[in-house]
Amino acid sequence: MRASLFSAALVAALVGYGSTIALVLAAAAALGASPAETASWVMAVCFAKAAGTAILSTWHRVPVVLAWSTPGAALIAASTGFTMAEGVGAFLLAALLVAATGALRPLGALVARIPDGIAGAMLAGVLLPFCLKGAGAAQAAPLLVFPMVAVFALVRLKNPAIAVLAALALGLALAFATGAAVLPALPAIPPAPVLIRPDFHAAALIGLGLPLYLVTMASQNLPGFATMRAAGYEPPVRAALGVTGGISALAALFGAHTVNMAAITAAICMGDDVHPDRSQRWKVGLAYAGVWVALGLTGPVVIALLTALPPPLMTALVALALLGPLMGALTGAFATPDQRFAATITLAVTASGTAFAGIGAAFWGLLAGLAIYAAERLRR
């Protein structure tokens, strides 16, 4: 295998893992996951990405790159009142809906009818509270956070894809060098998988499972397919949805949330520098899968290092990681003039974080935005 294939896969995997693993840990904490369940979650989602990428790339001979749902993790981290078992039930619902979207054309058409502005506003409402906490984190630990922000801003000028990874590396170095964090006893690897029996609670299914499916489709799968087309490849849409949905359903039983098409990390794996022969670039999927298997097996060590960090540093890292997705979501939310007011309502309701009847704010934000949009359409 060409060295360029492996190097591209390694950079893409490290960027995806390092920039958002803190958010996955926050999602696990929000559901009350035990340390063993958290390690199982990380291992299962890494293995799901590896398996799906290898299967789709080999099957279709195109570079198909998968990622975990970053906005989905943010949605989970913002939820309250759900248990881990209820979360697994919601993950299963989201995964099965993704698979059904690939199998049933009417369901895919229904999702496609949700206005882009409202979908973007719902995602922005989920992400905004996390980004706003960054300023408070800088106030609480300025000597740790401000250097991270400076490195993030400078590296982003040259290479936005690794800016968060650079901030994470500096944050780790500063925390352990200054004594703000103490090197923990590193756990044994690989982690043991933990089978979790799902609890299909209506509030979790509607308030967490359905929004998880929608944000994954709107903000991950659709941009992922667009990234492949921009690189000159025809994405295997139905197969990708079926495979990612099926693998996500299996991984959910071990605590993992949804996997989906990648966009930013996928672009790293599709350029001319990966392989001069376009017909051979699909092999990067095999290298990418191998890196994710390794990351899954060593997950407990990474988790131990990150959980030893001061909370303000982790909060700032999550805020930095979500600035890019937030910018994209806000751009989409207000791009279409006749959707702007409905998008504003969606954003306001979702960002409030207020649950009603046990159902999370993301669902009510989507419902409110659709209602306003329908009313304005009727008036016109």
Backbone torsions as a table, in degrees:
resi	resn	phi	psi	omega
1	MET	NA	135.3	179.7
2	ARG	-60.8	143.1	179.2
3	ALA	-61.5	-32.8	-178.6
4	SER	-65.3	-32.1	177.2
5	LEU	-65.0	-45.3	-179.0
6	PHE	-68.9	-42.1	-177.7
7	SER	-64.0	-40.9	177.7
8	ALA	-63.8	-42.4	179.3
9	ALA	-64.5	-40.3	-179.5
10	LEU	-64.5	-46.2	179.6
11	VAL	-63.0	-44.9	-179.2
12	ALA	-61.5	-43.8	-178.9
13	ALA	-67.1	-43.3	-179.7
14	LEU	-66.4	-36.8	176.7
15	VAL	-63.6	-48.0	-179.6
16	GLY	-63.9	-40.9	-177.7
17	TYR	-73.5	-52.4	-174.2
18	GLY	-66.8	-30.8	-174.8
19	SER	-81.1	-20.7	-174.8
20	THR	-133.5	4.9	178.7
21	ILE	-62.2	-32.9	178.7
22	ALA	-62.0	-34.2	179.5
23	LEU	-70.7	-37.5	176.4
24	VAL	-63.3	-40.7	177.9
25	LEU	-65.3	-36.5	176.3
26	ALA	-65.3	-37.7	177.6
27	ALA	-64.3	-42.8	178.4
28	ALA	-62.9	-40.2	179.2
29	ALA	-65.1	-37.1	-179.1
30	ALA	-64.0	-28.9	179.1
31	LEU	-92.8	3.6	178.7
32	GLY	72.0	29.5	-179.1
33	ALA	-67.2	140.3	174.9
34	SER	-74.3	164.6	177.0
35	PRO	-55.2	-39.5	179.4
36	ALA	-66.7	-40.3	178.8
37	GLU	-67.2	-36.9	178.0
38	THR	-64.6	-44.4	178.4
39	ALA	-64.0	-38.3	177.7
40	SER	-64.9	-41.8	178.2
41	TRP	-56.4	-52.5	-176.7
42	VAL	-63.3	-43.1	-179.9
43	MET	-64.3	-43.7	-177.3
44	ALA	-65.0	-41.0	-178.0
45	VAL	-71.6	-32.8	175.6
46	CYS	-66.6	-44.9	179.3
47	PHE	-65.2	-36.3	179.1
48	ALA	-63.9	-42.8	177.6
49	LYS	-63.6	-41.3	-179.7
50	ALA	-63.6	-47.8	-177.1
51	ALA	-65.0	-46.7	-178.4
52	GLY	-63.3	-42.0	179.3
53	THR	-63.4	-45.9	-178.9
54	ALA	-64.4	-43.4	-178.5
55	ILE	-63.3	-51.0	-174.8
56	LEU	-69.9	-39.2	179.9
57	SER	-66.2	-42.4	-179.5
58	THR	-70.6	-40.2	-177.3
59	TRP	-64.8	-45.7	-172.4
60	HIS	-104.0	-4.6	178.0
61	ARG	57.0	36.6	171.7
62	VAL	-133.2	153.3	-178.7
63	PRO	-75.4	93.6	176.8
64	VAL	-96.5	121.1	-175.8
65	VAL	-119.3	128.8	-178.6
66	LEU	-106.4	158.9	177.3
67	ALA	-141.6	165.8	169.3
68	TRP	-83.7	159.6	-175.6
69	SER	-77.1	100.6	178.7
70	THR	-64.9	-48.9	175.6
71	PRO	-63.9	-30.0	175.7
72	GLY	-64.5	-41.9	177.0
73	ALA	-62.9	-40.0	177.2
74	ALA	-63.3	-40.7	177.9
75	LEU	-61.0	-44.7	179.7
76	ILE	-65.1	-43.6	-178.7
77	ALA	-63.1	-27.6	-180.0
78	ALA	-84.7	-8.1	-176.9
79	SER	-80.5	155.8	177.8
80	THR	-138.5	150.5	173.2
81	GLY	85.9	4.9	179.4
82	PHE	-106.8	144.9	175.2
83	THR	-89.9	169.4	178.3
84	MET	-63.0	-40.7	179.1
85	ALA	-63.2	-40.1	176.9
86	GLU	-67.0	-36.9	176.0
87	GLY	-62.1	-41.0	178.5
88	VAL	-63.3	-39.2	175.6
89	GLY	-60.7	-41.0	177.7
90	ALA	-67.2	-38.6	178.4
91	PHE	-62.5	-40.9	179.0
92	LEU	-62.2	-43.9	179.3
93	LEU	-60.7	-47.5	-179.1
94	ALA	-60.4	-42.8	-179.3
95	ALA	-64.4	-44.0	-179.2
96	LEU	-67.6	-33.4	176.9
97	LEU	-67.8	-37.9	176.2
98	VAL	-61.9	-46.5	178.8
99	ALA	-62.4	-40.8	179.9
100	ALA	-66.0	-32.6	178.3
101	THR	-63.0	-36.6	176.9
102	GLY	-73.5	-30.6	-176.4
103	ALA	-87.8	-32.9	-174.2
104	LEU	-112.9	110.8	-179.1
105	ARG	-59.9	-39.8	-179.7
106	PRO	-60.4	-36.0	179.1
107	LEU	-67.4	-42.2	176.6
108	GLY	-62.0	-38.8	178.2
109	ALA	-65.4	-36.6	180.0
110	LEU	-65.3	-44.1	178.2
111	VAL	-63.9	-39.3	-179.3
112	ALA	-64.7	-21.4	-178.9
113	ARG	-79.9	-12.3	175.4
114	ILE	-66.8	123.8	-177.7
115	PRO	-57.0	140.0	-178.7
116	ASP	-59.3	-37.4	-178.9
117	GLY	-63.1	-40.5	-179.2
118	ILE	-72.1	-40.9	176.9
119	ALA	-62.2	-43.3	178.1
120	GLY	-64.7	-38.0	180.0
121	ALA	-67.9	-37.2	177.2
122	MET	-62.7	-44.1	177.9
123	LEU	-63.7	-43.1	179.0
124	ALA	-61.5	-38.0	178.5
125	GLY	-65.6	-32.7	176.6
126	VAL	-70.8	-40.6	-173.9
127	LEU	-80.6	-32.8	-171.6
128	LEU	-55.9	-47.1	-178.8
129	PRO	-58.4	-34.5	179.0
130	PHE	-68.2	-40.6	-179.8
131	CYS	-68.0	-34.9	-179.6
132	LEU	-67.2	-24.8	-179.6
133	LYS	-73.6	-12.0	-178.7
134	GLY	-62.3	-39.2	-179.9
135	ALA	-64.7	-40.8	177.6
136	GLY	-64.6	-36.3	177.8
137	ALA	-65.4	-39.6	178.1
138	ALA	-64.3	-36.4	178.0
139	GLN	-68.5	-36.8	-176.8
140	ALA	-75.4	-33.9	-178.0
141	ALA	-140.8	68.4	-173.3
142	PRO	-62.4	-36.0	-177.1
143	LEU	-68.9	-21.4	177.2
144	LEU	-93.9	-42.6	-169.7
145	VAL	-80.6	-42.7	-176.1
146	PHE	-62.0	-41.5	174.2
147	PRO	-61.6	-36.8	176.8
148	MET	-61.6	-44.3	-179.8
149	VAL	-63.8	-40.7	179.9
150	ALA	-63.1	-45.0	179.3
151	VAL	-64.7	-42.2	177.6
152	PHE	-56.4	-47.4	-177.1
153	ALA	-66.2	-40.7	-178.1
154	LEU	-71.1	-45.7	-179.3
155	VAL	-65.5	-34.3	-179.5
156	ARG	-62.1	-29.7	178.1
157	LEU	-63.2	-31.9	-177.2
158	LYS	-96.5	-46.1	-175.7
159	ASN	-147.6	91.1	-177.2
160	PRO	-58.6	-28.3	-174.5
161	ALA	-64.2	-31.5	-177.1
162	ILE	-107.8	11.5	-176.8
163	ALA	-63.5	-44.2	-180.0
164	VAL	-68.2	-37.5	178.1
165	LEU	-62.2	-40.2	177.7
166	ALA	-65.4	-41.4	177.7
167	ALA	-63.5	-39.3	178.1
168	LEU	-63.9	-44.7	-179.7
169	ALA	-60.4	-44.0	179.0
170	LEU	-66.6	-41.2	179.0
171	GLY	-60.3	-43.2	177.1
172	LEU	-61.5	-46.3	-178.3
173	ALA	-61.8	-46.8	-178.3
174	LEU	-65.2	-43.3	-176.3
175	ALA	-62.5	-44.7	-178.4
176	PHE	-78.5	-31.0	-179.7
177	ALA	-71.8	-35.9	-178.0
178	THR	-88.6	-6.1	-178.3
179	GLY	84.8	3.9	177.0
180	ALA	-67.6	-22.3	174.6
181	ALA	-132.8	145.3	179.6
182	VAL	-110.6	132.6	-179.1
183	LEU	-59.3	119.2	-176.7
184	PRO	-80.2	167.2	171.1
185	ALA	-69.8	122.0	-174.3
186	LEU	-76.8	132.0	-176.9
187	PRO	-74.4	167.0	178.5
188	ALA	-72.2	148.6	175.1
189	ILE	-127.9	153.5	-1.5
190	PRO	-76.6	164.0	178.2
191	PRO	-72.7	159.8	177.4
192	ALA	-91.6	130.7	177.0
193	PRO	-66.8	141.6	179.8
194	VAL	-117.5	115.4	178.4
195	LEU	-81.1	123.8	-175.6
196	ILE	-114.1	124.5	179.6
197	ARG	-77.0	122.2	-176.3
198	PRO	-70.6	148.1	174.2
199	ASP	-116.9	112.7	-176.3
200	PHE	-88.5	82.6	-179.8
201	HIS	-94.0	130.8	-172.9
202	ALA	-56.5	-43.4	-177.8
203	ALA	-63.5	-39.0	179.1
204	ALA	-70.9	-38.0	-180.0
205	LEU	-65.3	-43.5	-177.7
206	ILE	-80.2	-42.9	-174.2
207	GLY	-84.3	-19.2	-178.4
208	LEU	-123.0	-49.0	-176.7
209	GLY	-64.2	-48.2	-179.0
210	LEU	-65.8	-48.2	175.5
211	PRO	-61.7	-34.5	177.6
212	LEU	-61.5	-42.6	176.9
213	TYR	-62.2	-45.4	-175.7
214	LEU	-66.8	-45.4	-178.9
215	VAL	-69.4	-32.1	177.6
216	THR	-66.2	-43.8	179.2
217	MET	-67.5	-48.7	-171.4
218	ALA	-75.3	-36.7	-171.6
219	SER	-109.1	-5.2	179.1
220	GLN	-123.4	-57.0	-175.0
221	ASN	-67.3	-47.4	-178.0
222	LEU	-63.2	-46.7	174.8
223	PRO	-63.9	-32.2	177.9
224	GLY	-63.5	-43.3	176.8
225	PHE	-64.0	-39.9	179.7
226	ALA	-64.1	-36.6	178.2
227	THR	-62.9	-41.4	177.9
228	MET	-63.7	-42.9	179.5
229	ARG	-64.0	-40.1	-180.0
230	ALA	-63.9	-28.5	178.6
231	ALA	-85.6	-0.3	176.6
232	GLY	92.6	16.0	178.6
233	TYR	-113.7	144.0	175.8
234	GLU	-88.0	114.3	-176.6
235	PRO	-70.5	139.5	175.9
236	PRO	-81.5	78.2	-167.3
237	VAL	-59.4	-56.3	-174.6
238	ARG	-65.0	-41.3	178.3
239	ALA	-65.0	-40.4	-179.4
240	ALA	-63.7	-42.9	179.2
241	LEU	-66.2	-40.7	179.4
242	GLY	-65.2	-44.6	-178.4
243	VAL	-69.1	-47.9	-178.6
244	THR	-65.4	-37.8	177.8
245	GLY	-65.7	-44.3	-179.7
246	GLY	-65.8	-44.8	179.5
247	ILE	-67.1	-37.8	178.1
248	SER	-63.6	-37.9	178.8
249	ALA	-63.7	-41.0	178.3
250	LEU	-67.6	-45.2	-179.2
251	ALA	-66.4	-28.7	-180.0
252	ALA	-59.5	-32.3	-180.0
253	LEU	-65.0	-16.9	176.8
254	PHE	-108.5	17.5	172.5
255	GLY	98.6	-3.4	-172.2
256	ALA	-83.8	143.7	173.1
257	HIS	-87.4	-170.7	-165.4
258	THR	-71.8	142.9	167.1
259	VAL	-106.8	155.1	-171.8
260	ASN	-158.8	-177.3	176.6
261	MET	-65.4	142.0	175.6
262	ALA	-93.5	156.2	177.4
263	ALA	-118.8	-67.7	-177.1
264	ILE	-63.7	-50.3	-179.3
265	THR	-67.4	-29.0	177.1
266	ALA	-65.0	-39.3	-179.7
267	ALA	-60.4	-32.4	178.9
268	ILE	-64.0	-29.5	-173.1
269	CYS	-95.3	6.2	-173.1
270	MET	-123.3	3.0	-177.0
271	GLY	-78.3	171.3	-179.2
272	ASP	-64.5	-27.4	-178.1
273	ASP	-75.2	-11.8	178.5
274	VAL	-72.4	-45.2	176.2
275	HIS	-162.4	131.8	-178.5
276	PRO	-66.4	-22.6	179.2
277	ASP	-97.5	110.7	-177.0
278	ARG	-58.1	-33.4	-177.1
279	SER	-71.1	-11.4	-179.5
280	GLN	-104.5	-2.4	-176.1
281	ARG	-70.9	-14.6	178.3
282	TRP	-61.5	-23.0	-178.3
283	LYS	-66.8	-17.8	175.4
284	VAL	-62.2	-27.1	176.9
285	GLY	-62.8	-34.7	178.6
286	LEU	-69.3	-42.7	177.3
287	ALA	-64.9	-41.6	178.8
288	TYR	-60.9	-42.8	178.9
289	ALA	-62.3	-41.2	179.4
290	GLY	-62.6	-39.8	178.7
291	VAL	-64.7	-40.0	-178.7
292	TRP	-70.2	-31.4	173.6
293	VAL	-62.2	-44.7	179.0
294	ALA	-62.3	-41.8	179.0
295	LEU	-65.6	-37.3	177.7
296	GLY	-64.6	-38.8	-178.5
297	LEU	-72.0	-29.2	-178.2
298	THR	-100.6	9.8	-176.7
299	GLY	-52.4	-43.8	-177.9
300	PRO	-57.5	-33.0	178.8
301	VAL	-67.3	-45.4	178.9
302	VAL	-62.7	-43.6	179.7
303	ILE	-61.2	-42.4	-179.9
304	ALA	-62.4	-40.8	179.3
305	LEU	-66.0	-43.0	-177.1
306	LEU	-71.4	-38.8	-179.7
307	THR	-71.2	-16.4	176.2
308	ALA	-79.7	-11.7	-177.6
309	LEU	-75.5	153.0	177.0
310	PRO	-61.3	141.6	-179.1
311	PRO	-54.0	-40.9	179.2
312	PRO	-60.3	-34.4	180.0
313	LEU	-66.8	-42.3	178.7
314	MET	-65.7	-39.5	178.3
315	THR	-62.0	-43.1	179.1
316	ALA	-65.6	-38.8	-180.0
317	LEU	-62.8	-44.2	177.6
318	VAL	-62.1	-42.5	-179.8
319	ALA	-61.1	-43.8	179.1
320	LEU	-64.8	-40.7	-178.2
321	ALA	-64.3	-28.2	-174.5
322	LEU	-96.6	-2.2	179.8
323	LEU	-63.6	-42.4	179.1
324	GLY	-63.0	-52.1	176.0
325	PRO	-59.1	-36.6	178.7
326	LEU	-64.4	-43.2	178.6
327	MET	-59.5	-45.0	178.8
328	GLY	-63.8	-40.6	-179.6
329	ALA	-66.6	-42.2	179.6
330	LEU	-67.1	-37.5	177.3
331	THR	-60.9	-45.5	178.0
332	GLY	-67.6	-34.7	-176.6
333	ALA	-63.5	-37.6	-172.4
334	PHE	-114.9	19.4	-179.3
335	ALA	-74.5	-32.6	-175.8
336	THR	-103.4	117.9	-173.7
337	PRO	-56.2	-42.1	-174.6
338	ASP	-78.1	1.5	176.1
339	GLN	-110.8	-0.7	-169.5
340	ARG	-66.8	-41.8	-178.8
341	PHE	-68.4	-43.3	177.3
342	ALA	-61.5	-38.7	178.0
343	ALA	-65.7	-37.8	178.3
344	THR	-62.8	-43.8	177.5
345	ILE	-61.7	-45.7	179.0
346	THR	-58.5	-46.5	-179.6
347	LEU	-61.3	-46.2	-176.9
348	ALA	-64.0	-45.1	-178.0
349	VAL	-68.0	-43.6	-178.1
350	THR	-67.0	-45.1	-178.1
351	ALA	-67.5	-21.1	179.1
352	SER	-64.0	-27.2	-179.2
353	GLY	72.0	10.3	-175.8
354	THR	-82.5	122.9	176.5
355	ALA	-92.9	148.0	178.2
356	PHE	-135.1	132.7	-178.1
357	ALA	56.5	32.9	178.1
358	GLY	77.3	3.7	-177.7
359	ILE	-106.8	134.7	-172.6
360	GLY	-65.7	164.6	-173.8
361	ALA	-67.5	-28.4	-177.9
362	ALA	-61.2	-40.7	179.2
363	PHE	-65.6	-44.7	-178.2
364	TRP	-68.9	-33.4	175.4
365	GLY	-63.1	-43.8	177.0
366	LEU	-62.2	-45.1	-178.9
367	LEU	-63.0	-44.0	-179.8
368	ALA	-63.6	-43.1	179.6
369	GLY	-64.0	-42.2	178.6
370	LEU	-64.2	-38.3	179.8
371	ALA	-64.9	-44.9	179.0
372	ILE	-64.3	-42.5	-179.7
373	TYR	-63.2	-43.1	178.8
374	ALA	-63.5	-41.7	-179.7
375	ALA	-63.4	-41.5	179.1
376	GLU	-67.6	-36.6	176.7
377	ARG	-63.3	-41.9	179.2
378	LEU	-63.7	-41.1	179.8
379	ARG	-62.4	-40.8	-179.0
380	ARG	-70.9	NA	NA
